[in-house]
């Protein structure tokens, strides 16, 4: 889908005319893995004269804010070795040490909550233990370390009942099981406290 046909031809064309049993499949596989979008390549001989090549490409899932800069990662947290991130600017941005290793679990966690997942524009892996989500580029949702799915169910219910995610709120803290802490957007210096809901 994303690998240029010309790049594949460049790697595979030299095989044409070779005796099939002398082709070094491992070397060809290594050259395919050097292409930026190839996550995995497998090759096998189909005698008498065919080599079957199967390719799996990276599927971009998020932008990781690494110490050395922004990097494109796939759903499994693997870095996609491309430099132009402009086509992927609408993907969520994740941050935090070890975040790429946790991103698959994050997407699995959000899968039962498509409205929340659709709104997620960023996420931070905090202290190697839990996630803070950024929704709609404005609303921080702090998930607990234990039972984050239960917290998301609570948030989804609140959204269905009162459209909480559409209100003038800049933070929702779900780290306590018994209650939800909400911080409204501050319109002046008097609105500096928190209120519970």
C-alpha positions as CSV (number, residue, x, y, z in Angstrom):
1,X,0.0,0.0,0.0
2,X,2.7,2.5,1.0
3,X,5.9,0.9,-0.5
4,X,6.8,2.3,-3.9
5,X,6.6,-0.3,-6.7
6,X,9.9,1.0,-8.0
7,X,11.6,0.2,-4.7
8,X,10.3,-3.4,-4.8
9,X,11.4,-3.8,-8.4
10,X,14.9,-2.5,-7.4
11,X,15.2,-5.2,-4.7
12,X,13.6,-8.1,-6.6
13,X,14.5,-7.5,-10.3
14,X,18.1,-8.9,-9.8
15,X,16.5,-12.3,-8.9
16,X,15.1,-12.7,-12.4
17,X,17.1,-15.3,-14.4
18,X,18.9,-16.7,-11.3
19,X,18.8,-20.4,-10.6
20,X,16.0,-20.6,-8.0
21,X,17.9,-22.9,-5.6
22,X,20.9,-20.5,-5.4
23,X,18.9,-17.4,-4.5
24,X,19.9,-16.2,-0.9
25,X,16.4,-15.7,0.5
26,X,17.8,-14.3,3.8
27,X,19.8,-11.6,1.9
28,X,16.7,-10.6,-0.1
29,X,14.6,-10.5,3.0
30,X,17.2,-8.2,4.7
31,X,17.1,-5.8,1.7
32,X,13.3,-5.7,1.8
33,X,13.5,-4.9,5.5
34,X,15.7,-1.9,4.7
35,X,12.7,-0.3,2.9
36,X,11.0,2.2,5.2
37,X,7.5,0.8,5.2
38,X,8.2,-2.9,5.4
39,X,7.5,-4.3,8.9
40,X,8.0,-7.9,7.9
41,X,8.9,-9.8,4.8
42,X,8.7,-13.6,4.1
43,X,10.0,-15.4,1.1
44,X,9.7,-19.0,-0.1
45,X,10.5,-21.0,-3.2
46,X,7.7,-22.4,-5.3
47,X,9.4,-24.8,-7.6
48,X,10.2,-24.8,-10.4
49,X,10.7,-21.1,-11.0
50,X,8.8,-18.8,-8.6
51,X,9.7,-17.0,-5.4
52,X,6.7,-16.0,-3.4
53,X,7.2,-12.7,-1.5
54,X,4.7,-11.7,1.2
55,X,5.0,-8.3,2.8
56,X,3.5,-6.7,5.9
57,X,3.7,-3.0,6.1
58,X,3.7,-0.7,9.1
59,X,0.3,0.8,9.9
60,X,0.8,4.3,11.4
61,X,-1.1,4.7,14.7
62,X,0.5,7.6,16.6
63,X,3.2,10.2,16.8
64,X,5.7,9.6,19.7
65,X,7.2,12.7,21.2
66,X,10.6,11.2,21.8
67,X,13.6,12.9,23.4
68,X,15.2,13.2,19.9
69,X,12.1,14.6,18.3
70,X,8.8,13.3,16.9
71,X,8.7,9.8,15.5
72,X,5.9,7.9,13.7
73,X,5.0,4.6,15.4
74,X,2.7,1.8,14.5
75,X,0.0,0.2,16.7
76,X,2.6,-2.1,18.3
77,X,4.9,0.8,19.2
78,X,7.5,0.1,16.5
79,X,9.1,3.1,15.0
80,X,8.3,3.6,11.4
81,X,11.5,4.8,9.8
82,X,10.2,7.8,7.8
83,X,11.1,11.4,8.2
84,X,8.1,13.2,6.6
85,X,5.4,13.2,9.3
86,X,3.2,15.8,7.6
87,X,0.7,13.2,6.2
88,X,0.2,11.9,9.7
89,X,-0.3,15.2,11.6
90,X,-3.9,14.1,12.6
91,X,-2.7,11.1,14.5
92,X,-2.6,11.3,18.3
93,X,0.6,12.4,19.9
94,X,1.9,10.2,22.7
95,X,4.5,11.1,25.3
96,X,6.3,9.6,28.3
97,X,9.1,7.2,28.8
98,X,8.1,3.7,27.7
99,X,4.9,5.0,26.0
100,X,5.5,3.2,22.6
101,X,5.6,-0.2,24.5
102,X,2.2,0.6,26.0
103,X,0.4,2.1,23.0
104,X,-1.1,-1.3,21.9
105,X,-2.7,-1.7,25.3
106,X,-4.0,1.8,25.2
107,X,-5.7,1.3,21.8
108,X,-7.2,-2.0,23.2
109,X,-8.4,-0.1,26.3
110,X,-10.1,2.5,24.1
111,X,-11.7,0.1,21.6
112,X,-15.0,-0.4,23.5
113,X,-15.3,3.4,23.8
114,X,-15.3,4.7,20.2
115,X,-16.5,8.2,21.0
116,X,-13.7,8.7,23.4
117,X,-11.2,7.1,21.1
118,X,-12.2,9.3,18.2
119,X,-11.7,12.4,20.4
120,X,-8.2,11.4,21.6
121,X,-5.6,13.8,20.2
122,X,-2.9,12.9,22.6
123,X,-1.9,10.7,25.6
124,X,0.9,10.7,28.2
125,X,2.2,7.6,29.9
126,X,2.7,8.8,33.4
127,X,5.3,7.4,35.8
128,X,5.4,4.1,33.9
129,X,2.0,3.3,35.5
130,X,-1.0,5.0,33.9
131,X,-2.3,7.2,31.1
132,X,-3.5,10.8,30.9
133,X,-5.6,11.3,27.7
134,X,-5.9,14.6,25.8
135,X,-9.3,14.9,24.1
136,X,-10.1,17.4,21.4
137,X,-6.7,19.1,22.0
138,X,-8.1,20.7,25.2
139,X,-9.5,18.3,27.8
140,X,-7.1,16.2,30.0
141,X,-8.6,13.0,31.3
142,X,-6.5,11.3,34.1
143,X,-7.0,7.6,34.2
144,X,-6.2,5.4,37.2
145,X,-3.5,2.9,37.3
146,X,-5.9,0.2,38.4
147,X,-9.1,-0.6,36.4
148,X,-8.8,2.1,33.8
149,X,-11.6,0.5,31.8
150,X,-14.0,1.0,34.7
151,X,-13.0,4.7,34.7
152,X,-13.7,5.0,31.0
153,X,-17.1,3.4,31.4
154,X,-17.9,6.0,34.1
155,X,-16.8,8.7,31.7
156,X,-18.8,7.2,28.8
157,X,-21.9,7.2,31.0
158,X,-21.4,10.8,32.0
159,X,-21.0,11.7,28.4
160,X,-24.2,9.9,27.4
161,X,-26.2,11.5,30.3
162,X,-24.8,15.0,30.4
163,X,-22.4,15.6,27.4
164,X,-19.6,16.2,29.9
165,X,-16.9,16.1,27.2
166,X,-18.6,19.0,25.4
167,X,-18.6,21.3,28.4
168,X,-16.2,24.1,29.4
169,X,-13.9,21.8,31.3
170,X,-10.1,21.4,30.9
171,X,-9.5,18.4,33.2
172,X,-11.4,15.3,34.5
173,X,-9.7,13.2,37.2
174,X,-10.9,9.6,37.3
175,X,-8.2,8.3,39.6
176,X,-10.6,7.8,42.6
177,X,-13.2,5.1,42.2
178,X,-15.9,6.8,44.2
179,X,-16.0,10.2,42.5
180,X,-14.9,12.2,39.5
181,X,-13.0,15.5,39.9
182,X,-13.7,18.2,37.3
183,X,-11.7,21.3,36.7
184,X,-13.7,23.9,34.7
185,X,-12.0,26.2,32.3
186,X,-10.9,29.3,34.2
187,X,-12.7,32.4,33.0
188,X,-11.2,34.6,35.7
189,X,-9.1,34.4,38.9
190,X,-12.2,33.5,41.0
191,X,-12.7,30.2,39.3
192,X,-9.5,28.6,40.5
193,X,-10.9,25.7,42.6
194,X,-12.0,22.2,41.7
195,X,-15.6,21.0,42.0
196,X,-16.7,17.4,42.3
197,X,-19.4,15.8,40.3
